[in-house]
């Protein structure tokens, strides 16, 4: 995979421990891991700004690192 990748994982996830998120990020070259305190295996509305920021920052990495088409 060559696309910029961000792995968002809840620090309090009762189903998949943080090591699962770490392993996922490690399996994708250049992936960024964002572990969010207070988040479990869900996306609580109160944490949406943090999640959106992580996704937007990842999208900017793709624009900055995009090869020229010319």
N, C-alpha and C positions, 0 to 999 in steps of 0.2 A: 504494500500500500504506500502511495506517495502523497496522498492528500493530508493536509494538516488535520490532526486528530486531537480531541480533548476527551478525556475520560472523567466524567463527573461521578463521584462516589460519596455516599453518605457515611460519615464516621460512625454512626450508630445503627448501621444496617444490620438487622438481626438475621437476615437470610444469607448474605454474602459478605464476609468480613473484608476489611480494607485490603487485606493481602490479595483478594480477588481483583480489586481495582488496580492494585500495583502490578499484578501479573498481566492484566489486560494492557495497561499502558506500556509495560516492558516489551510486550509482544509486537507492538506497532512502532517502528522506527520513528523517533522524533515526537512521539505522543507526549502530551502534557497531562499530568494527573492533578485533578482538583478534588481534594477531600473536603467535604463540607460538614463542619461540626453541627450537631443538632439535627442532622438529616438521617433518616433511616432508609427504608426501601420504598421511598415515595418521593414526590416532588411538592412539598408543602408550599402553598402560595406565598407565605412570608419569606421563603428563600428564592423565589423566582428572580428577583433582581440579581442575586449572586450567580445563579445559574445562567441567566441571560448574558451577564457580563462575561462569563467564561466562554460561552458560545460565540459572542461577538468578537472577543479577543482572538479566538481560534480562526474565525472567518477572516479577520484582518491579516493573520499570518498567511493565509492562502493568497490574499491579494498582493501582499508585499513580496511573497516568494514565487509568484506566478511567472512562468517563463514567458518571454516576449513571443508574440505570434508573428512578428515581422522578421 
